[in-house]
Amino acid sequence: MLQNHSKDRVSNKYEVRLRRRNAMWIHNGKKECPHAELTSGLCSNAYFNLSEVCSFPFENHWLASSLCANLRGQGLKTVDFVVGSAYAAITFSYEVANCLGSRHVFAEKGSDGEMLWNRFQLPKNATVLQIEELVTTFKTTEAVRRVIIEKNKHPVKFLPLIGTIVHRPQKLPIKYFFDNEPITIVPLIEKEVWAVPQEECPLCRLGSKRVKPKNNWADLIEC
Ligand SMILES: [Zn+2]
């Protein structure tokens, strides 16, 4: 269940880049090193902190151009709008829109974490591609789609593809549906990452401390 990333053979060039920018952490199996306590309260042995890489405009641009090429490889032609979600994905989805020659829009987050669609109105039947920087569960992606359907004055045409830098579900392969329509995730990196309740966590059992990753990022990365 645990992987020692120092012994991992890293074959994915995007993963290499994320590691170099400290945007990705996997527990090394040592009990003196802390592990991640997710927002959900679950424990995990891996975490992606993509702001660490996307805050470099040239890295963000390179990742977006690579995803753009993958999307074209999946048959994507032109889209009217690329939509991103608040907030980490905004600069990345902007770069993807730039690459595709599309307009860029984004959903926002309210004070209770709810998804808002106040800033933009999309024209009738516009083709829309959703871009995220990270897909863990389908929750955020679904919330963005749902709020546009509910709040945009006109109906739009969502493409059945979602592009992302990282897709890290708990189990692979996984199938996603939105209103019974199958959705294909197009990632640059796809990895199974476990997340379990504290009482089932092998790292807690080992004696590793659990910490909130974003506030303790240096402790995770440097251990
Ligand atoms: Zn734990």
Residues whose N, C-alpha, C, O or C-beta is under 5 A from the ligand:
A	BS01	ZN	C43 Q198 C201 L203 C204 R210
